[in-house]
Amino acid sequence: MTAHLPVLQVVIPLLAAPLCAMVRHGRIAWGIALATSWATFGIAIRLLAQVQAEGPISYALGGWAAPVGIEYRVDLVNAFVLVIVTAIGAVVTPYALKSVEQEIDAAKIPLFYAAFILCLTGLLGIAVTGDVFNVFVFLEVSSLSAYALIALGQDRHALTAAYQYLIMGSIGATFIVIGIGMMYVMTGTLNMLDLSVLLAELGPNRTVAVAFGFLSIGISLKLALFPLHFWLPNAYTYAPSAVTAFIASTATKVAVYMLLRFFFTVFGGVFSFDVMQLDRVLLPLALVAIFSMSLVAIFQANVKRMLAYSSVAQIGYMILGISMASVTGLTAGILHLFNHALIKGGLFMALGCVMYRVGSVEIEAMRGLAKKMPWTMAAFVAGGFSLIGLPFTVGFISKWYLILGALERDGWQWWLVVGLVLTTSLMALVYIWRVVEAAYFQEAPGAESSGGGLPGEGTSAVVEAPLALLIPTWGLIVANFYFGFDATFTAELAGSAARSLMGIAP
């Protein structure tokens, strides 16, 4: 079975998704989803170990050799992404049991898990395939299921958020498939490695340049790069808590992987950054995103929306590292894929605990909550430390590598980039502190009067979240500090992946 692990990574969840829908019982569907998510996590760990020991893995579907047949290809880059996605899925699934039962109608719960596993399938398929058209197919699988998951939110705005995401996502997917079609017309192949060779042989070509442009815009929409991020805040805010935690930690990370795969493997770093000068577009957009979205986050009253805008800023950090087009910068960008998944996964899961007990994630409703939910708020504060980038957290490791990458570059303007990274860390402190102040230093809403109003009213009856929610949440929070204290494994893995993308021998 070891030889078939690349395809099993996709086939297992693909078969489990309809099974969840057919059982028509919420807890049985959850059990199937739990077994599936942990099975894929185990496969991802095994694939990563195999790639580290033996080098890239090539799997020909149906026995048809590439480029004629469809190839699944696993190297250090996508093996790392597979571990990120499956690890988050393995943590969110047990968390979802209690959270989903409260936030979603019982009759819809089996369908929820079917869509959840289907979304996981699509994300894993994007990462593992070596065929560009299959990237588009799996992108649609993950996107369509994500739209359905978001629409299951309790608030009536969830439908609007899902529709907005549908429109923006469809535009992005259209741009991507147009770019893929143009490359196919020019080369006659869809295999990534074959494309990389044939596109290099074509030399300067207007059609290839236009395809590059379409793919750049389409992928930027999918990863919510400023100013193409408008679908993200509402999607994160109104989706069910488990969905927000999963999508925020995985979907944009896989989209960043797509950007890396197309621009470094398919088109090549020389074409992308020397000929098309992609860094002149990505760098300013990343810097504006980091500053402006951190500023917008400060003024949000809803904490999920606050963290959603923060996520757009964090995507800016990833793109900033990539735009440096150096080993250190690329290492920072890839490393932050993993680190940000841990950070936002933990924070959104802590908010899910608040939602479970209080019924709201408005800052006003969280006043005095630390006395009633000490473990939940401690998890949020600890995750906030990592988001800010305090030493001994994964957030610090990411920013350290970003600063190193900037200082390697010539020119005084890179000192401004360093200053901006440090300044936005202080801005993160401001918006995290707003929650801390309300939870730890203000009276609960019900303490001043017995009159009605907020969903969080009557906080005297609020108790700590159940262990079924706290244990997965603290699992990610502890990981934030573990990989912050000892970042040797993740940093070396990200560095090796960066050198691989840039064609530098290990």
C-alpha positions in Angstrom: 0.0 0.0 0.0 2.9 2.3 0.6 3.4 2.8 -3.2 -0.2 4.0 -3.5 -0.1 6.6 -0.7 -0.3 9.6 -3.0 -3.6 8.6 -4.6 -5.0 7.3 -1.3 -4.5 10.8 0.1 -7.3 11.9 -2.3 -9.3 8.7 -2.7 -10.0 8.0 0.9 -11.7 11.4 1.7 -13.4 11.3 -1.8 -15.1 8.1 -0.9 -15.8 9.1 2.7 -17.7 12.3 1.8 -20.7 10.7 0.1 -20.7 8.1 2.9 -21.2 10.8 5.5 -24.2 12.1 3.5 -25.7 8.7 3.2 -25.7 7.6 6.8 -28.1 10.4 7.8 -27.0 10.3 11.4 -24.9 13.2 12.7 -22.6 11.3 15.1 -22.0 8.4 12.7 -21.1 11.0 10.0 -18.7 12.7 12.5 -17.1 9.3 13.2 -16.5 8.8 9.5 -15.1 12.3 9.2 -12.8 11.8 12.2 -11.4 8.5 10.9 -10.9 10.0 7.5 -9.1 13.2 8.7 -6.7 11.2 10.9 -6.1 8.7 8.1 -5.1 11.5 5.7 -2.9 13.0 8.4 -1.1 9.7 8.9 -0.6 9.4 5.1 0.7 13.0 4.9 3.3 12.3 7.6 4.4 9.1 5.9 4.7 10.9 2.5 6.8 13.7 4.1 9.1 11.1 5.7 9.4 9.2 2.4 10.2 12.4 0.4 12.9 13.4 3.0 14.5 10.0 2.8 14.1 9.2 -0.9 13.4 12.4 -2.8 10.3 13.3 -4.9 7.6 10.7 -5.4 5.9 10.3 -8.8 2.7 8.3 -9.1 1.1 7.6 -12.5 -2.6 7.2 -12.3 -3.9 4.1 -14.2 -0.4 3.1 -15.1 -0.2 5.8 -17.8 3.2 7.5 -17.6 3.4 11.3 -17.6 3.0 13.4 -19.5 0.4 11.3 -21.4 -1.3 10.3 -18.1 -2.1 12.2 -15.0 0.7 12.3 -12.5 0.6 12.8 -8.8 3.9 14.2 -7.7 5.0 14.8 -4.1 8.1 16.8 -3.2 9.2 18.7 -0.1 7.0 21.7 -0.9 3.6 20.0 -1.3 4.5 17.3 1.3 4.8 20.2 3.8 1.4 21.6 2.6 -0.2 18.2 2.9 0.9 17.9 6.5 -0.5 21.4 7.3 -3.9 20.8 5.7 -4.3 17.3 7.2 -3.1 18.3 10.7 -5.6 21.1 10.8 -8.3 18.7 9.6 -7.4 16.2 12.2 -7.7 18.8 15.0 -10.8 20.5 13.8 -12.8 17.3 13.3 -13.0 16.3 16.9 -13.6 20.0 17.8 -16.5 20.1 15.4 -18.6 17.4 17.3 -19.9 19.8 20.0 -19.6 23.0 18.0 -21.5 21.8 15.0 -24.3 20.2 17.1 -25.0 23.6 18.6 -24.6 25.8 15.5 -26.2 23.6 12.7 -29.6 21.9 12.5 -29.4 18.2 13.3 -30.9 17.2 10.0 -28.1 19.0 8.1 -25.2 17.7 10.2 -24.4 14.6 8.0 -24.4 17.0 5.0 -22.1 19.3 6.8 -19.5 16.5 7.3 -19.9 15.4 3.7 -19.1 19.0 2.5 -16.3 19.3 5.1 -14.6 16.1 3.9 -15.2 17.1 0.3 -13.5 20.4 1.0 -10.5 18.5 2.5 -10.4 16.3 -0.6 -10.2 19.3 -2.9 -7.4 21.0 -0.9 -5.4 17.7 -0.8 -5.9 17.2 -4.5 -4.6 20.6 -5.3 -1.5 20.0 -3.3 -0.7 16.4 -4.5 -1.4 16.6 -8.3 1.2 17.3 -10.9 -1.3 18.1 -13.6 -2.4 21.8 -14.0 -6.0 21.0 -15.1 -6.4 18.7 -12.1 -5.4 21.7 -10.0 -8.5 23.5 -11.4 -10.8 20.5 -10.9 -9.8 20.1 -7.3 -10.0 23.9 -6.8 -13.6 23.7 -7.8 -14.3 20.7 -5.5 -12.8 22.6 -2.5 -14.5 25.9 -3.4 -18.0 24.6 -4.0 -18.0 22.7 -0.8 -16.6 25.7 1.1 -19.5 27.8 -0.3 -22.0 25.3 1.1 -20.1 25.1 4.5 -20.2 28.9 4.9 -23.9 29.1 4.0 -24.7 26.8 6.9 -23.9 29.6 9.4 -26.6 30.6 11.9 -26.7 34.3 10.9 -28.7 35.2 7.9 -25.7 37.0 6.5 -24.0 33.7 6.0 -25.9 33.2 2.7 -24.8 36.6 1.5 -21.2 35.8 2.5 -21.3 32.5 0.7 -22.8 34.1 -2.4 -20.2 36.8 -2.4 -17.5 34.2 -2.1 -19.1 32.2 -4.9 -19.0 35.2 -7.3 -15.4 36.1 -6.4 -14.3 32.5 -6.4 -15.9 31.8 -9.8 -14.2 34.8 -11.3 -10.9 33.6 -9.9 -11.4 30.1 -11.2 -12.3 31.4 -14.6 -9.1 33.4 -14.8 -7.1 30.3 -13.8 -8.7 28.0 -16.3 -8.2 30.6 -19.1 -4.5 30.8 -18.2 -4.2 27.0 -18.1 -6.0 26.8 -21.5 -3.5 29.2 -23.1 -0.5 27.2 -21.8 -2.1 24.0 -23.2 -2.6 25.7 -26.6 1.1 26.7 -26.7 2.6 23.5 -25.4 0.1 20.6 -25.9 0.6 19.3 -22.3 -0.9 19.8 -18.9 1.9 18.1 -16.9 3.7 20.6 -14.6 7.2 19.3 -15.2 6.6 19.0 -18.9 5.2 22.5 -19.0 8.2 23.9 -17.2 10.5 22.4 -19.9 8.4 23.4 -22.9 7.6 26.9 -21.7 11.3 27.6 -21.2 12.0 26.4 -24.8 9.4 28.8 -26.2 11.3 31.9 -25.0 9.6 35.3 -25.0 6.0 34.8 -26.0 2.9 37.1 -25.7 0.5 34.2 -25.2 2.5 32.8 -22.3 2.8 36.3 -20.8 -1.0 36.7 -21.0 -1.5 33.3 -19.4 0.8 34.3 -16.6 -1.3 37.4 -16.1 -4.6 35.5 -15.9 -3.1 33.0 -13.5 -1.7 35.8 -11.3 -5.1 37.5 -10.9 -7.0 34.2 -10.5 -4.7 32.9 -7.8 -4.6 36.2 -6.1 -8.4 36.1 -5.8 -8.3 32.7 -4.3 -5.6 33.6 -1.7 -7.3 36.9 -0.9 -4.4 39.1 -1.7 -5.2 42.8 -1.2 -7.2 44.4 -2.9 -8.9 41.1 -4.1 -9.8 40.1 -0.5 -13.4 41.3 -0.2 -14.9 37.9 0.0 -12.8 36.8 3.0 -14.0 39.0 6.0 -17.7 38.1 5.6 -16.9 34.4 4.9 -14.8 34.1 8.1 -17.3 36.1 10.2 -20.5 34.3 9.4 -19.4 30.7 8.7 -19.9 28.2 11.5 -17.0 28.2 14.1 -15.5 24.9 13.0 -15.7 26.0 9.3 -13.9 29.3 10.0 -11.1 27.5 11.9 -10.6 25.0 9.1 -10.8 27.4 6.1 -8.8 30.1 7.7 -6.0 27.6 8.4 -6.0 25.8 5.1 -7.7 27.3 2.1 -5.6 30.4 1.6 -2.5 28.4 2.4 -3.2 26.0 -0.4 -3.8 29.0 -2.7 -0.4 30.4 -1.7 1.0 26.9 -2.6 -0.6 27.2 -6.0 1.2 30.5 -6.5 4.5 29.0 -5.6 3.9 26.0 -7.8 3.0 27.9 -10.9 5.5 30.8 -10.6 8.5 28.8 -9.5 7.9 25.3 -11.0 5.8 25.8 -14.1 6.9 29.3 -15.3 10.2 29.3 -13.4 11.6 31.9 -11.1 13.7 33.6 -13.8 10.6 34.2 -16.0 8.3 35.2 -13.1 10.7 37.6 -11.4 13.2 38.7 -14.0 11.1 38.8 -17.2 7.6 39.5 -15.8 9.0 41.3 -12.8 6.3 39.8 -10.5 8.0 41.2 -7.4 7.2 44.8 -8.5 3.5 43.9 -8.2 3.6 41.5 -5.2 5.9 43.6 -2.9 3.8 46.8 -2.8 0.5 44.9 -2.6 1.9 42.9 0.3 3.1 45.9 2.2 -0.2 47.8 1.7 -2.1 44.7 2.9 0.1 44.3 6.0 -0.4 47.9 7.1 -4.0 48.7 6.0 -5.6 45.4 7.1 -3.9 45.6 10.5 -5.3 49.1 10.8 -8.8 48.0 9.8 -8.7 45.1 12.3 -8.2 47.6 15.2 -11.6 49.1 14.6 -13.7 45.9 14.4 -16.3 45.2 17.1 -16.7 41.5 16.0 -13.6 39.5 17.0 -14.1 37.0 14.1 -14.1 39.9 11.7 -11.1 41.4 13.4 -9.2 38.1 12.9 -10.4 37.9 9.3 -8.8 41.3 8.5 -5.8 40.2 10.4 -5.6 37.1 8.1 -5.5 39.3 5.0 -2.5 41.1 6.7 -0.9 37.7 7.4 -1.3 36.7 3.8 0.6 39.9 3.1 3.5 38.6 5.2 3.6 35.4 3.1 3.5 37.3 -0.1 6.2 39.7 1.2 8.6 36.7 1.7 7.8 35.3 -1.7 8.3 38.6 -3.4 11.9 38.8 -2.2 12.7 35.9 -4.5 15.5 34.8 -2.3 16.0 31.6 -0.3 15.6 33.3 3.0 12.5 35.3 1.9 10.9 32.2 0.3 11.7 30.2 3.5 9.9 32.9 5.5 6.9 32.7 3.2 6.7 28.9 3.3 7.3 28.8 7.1 4.5 31.2 7.7 2.1 28.9 5.9 2.6 26.4 8.7 2.9 29.0 11.5 -0.2 31.0 10.5 -2.3 27.8 10.3 -1.4 27.1 13.9 -2.0 30.7 15.0 -5.4 31.3 13.4 -6.6 27.8 13.9 -6.1 28.2 17.7 -7.6 31.7 17.8 -10.7 30.8 15.8 -11.2 27.7 17.8 -11.0 29.7 21.0 -13.7 32.0 19.6 -15.8 28.9 18.8 -15.6 28.1 22.5 -16.9 31.6 23.3 -19.7 31.2 20.7 -20.7 27.8 22.2 -21.3 29.3 25.7 -22.1 33.0 25.0 -23.7 32.9 21.6 -21.7 35.9 20.3 -18.2 37.0 19.5 -18.7 40.7 19.8 -16.2 42.4 22.0 -19.0 43.9 24.1 -20.4 40.4 24.8 -17.0 39.2 26.0 -16.7 41.7 28.8 -15.7 39.9 32.1 -15.6 36.6 30.3 -12.1 35.6 31.7 -13.7 34.9 35.1 -16.2 32.5 33.7 -14.1 30.9 30.9 -10.5 31.2 32.1 -9.1 28.4 30.0 -10.8 29.7 26.8 -9.6 33.2 27.3 -6.1 32.0 28.3 -6.0 30.1 24.9 -7.0 33.3 23.1 -4.4 35.4 24.8 -1.7 32.8 24.2 -2.7 32.6 20.5 -2.6 36.4 20.5 0.9 36.4 21.7 1.9 34.3 18.7 0.0 36.6 16.3 1.8 39.6 17.7 5.1 37.7 17.3 6.4 37.6 20.8 9.6 35.5 21.3 9.2 31.7 21.8 6.1 31.7 19.6 5.8 30.6 15.9 4.7 34.2 15.0 8.2 35.4 16.1 9.9 32.8 14.0 8.1 33.9 10.9 8.8 37.6 11.4 12.4 36.8 12.2 12.9 35.1 8.9 11.1 37.9 7.1 13.4 40.5 8.7 16.5 38.4 7.8 15.3 38.2 4.2 14.8 42.0 4.0 18.2 42.7 5.6 19.9 40.5 3.0 18.6 42.8 0.2 20.5 45.9 -0.9 18.9 49.4 -0.5 17.7 51.6 2.3 14.0 50.9 1.3 14.4 47.4 2.8 14.9 49.0 6.2 11.5 50.5 5.8 10.1 47.0 5.2 11.7 45.9 8.4 10.2 48.9 10.2 6.8 48.1 8.7 6.9 44.5 10.0 7.8 45.7 13.5 5.1 48.4 13.4 2.3 46.1 12.3 3.3 43.7 15.2 2.5 46.6 17.5 -0.8 47.1 15.7 -1.6 43.4 16.3 -0.9 44.1 20.0 -3.5 46.9 19.9 -6.4 44.8 18.5 -5.6 41.7 20.6 -5.5 44.0 23.6 -9.0 45.2 23.0 -10.3 41.7 23.5 -8.0 41.2 26.6 -9.2 44.4 28.1 -12.8 43.5 27.7 -12.4 40.0 29.0 -10.1 40.7 31.9 -10.6 44.2 33.0 -14.3 45.0 32.4 -17.5 43.9 34.1 -19.8 41.3 32.5 -22.8 42.8 30.6 -25.2 41.3 33.1 -23.3 42.8 36.1 -24.6 46.4 35.6 -28.3 45.6 35.0 -30.7 42.8 34.5 -32.1 44.3 31.3 -31.9 42.5 27.9 -30.0 43.0 24.8 -26.9 41.1 23.8 -26.6 37.5 22.9 -24.0 37.2 25.7 -26.6 38.5 28.3 -26.8 36.7 31.5 -23.1 35.8 31.8 -23.6 34.7 35.4 -24.8 31.5 33.9 -21.8 31.1 31.5 -19.4 28.3 32.4 -16.2 27.1 30.8 -16.4 25.4 27.4 -16.5 21.6 27.4 -13.3 19.6 27.1 -14.3 18.4 23.6 -13.7 22.0 22.5 -10.9 23.0 24.8 -8.5 20.0 24.2 -8.3 20.6 20.4 -8.0 24.3 20.9 -5.1 23.9 23.4 -3.5 21.4 21.1 -2.9 24.1 18.5 -2.0 26.7 21.2 0.6 24.4 22.7 2.0 23.8 19.1 2.4 27.5 18.7 4.8 27.5 21.6 6.5 24.1 20.9 7.4 25.1 17.3 8.3 28.6 18.6 10.8 27.2 21.2 12.2 24.7 18.7 11.8 25.7 15.1 14.6 23.6 13.8 12.4 21.0 12.0 10.0 23.5 10.4 12.6 26.0 9.5 14.9 23.4 7.9 12.0 21.9 6.1 10.8 25.3 4.8 14.4 26.1 3.8 14.8 22.9 1.9 11.5 23.5 0.1 12.6 27.0 -0.8 15.9 25.8 -2.3 13.9 23.1 -4.2 11.6 25.7 -5.7 14.5 27.9 -6.7 16.4 25.0 -8.3 19.3 25.1 -5.8 20.8 21.8 -4.9 20.4 20.8 -1.3 
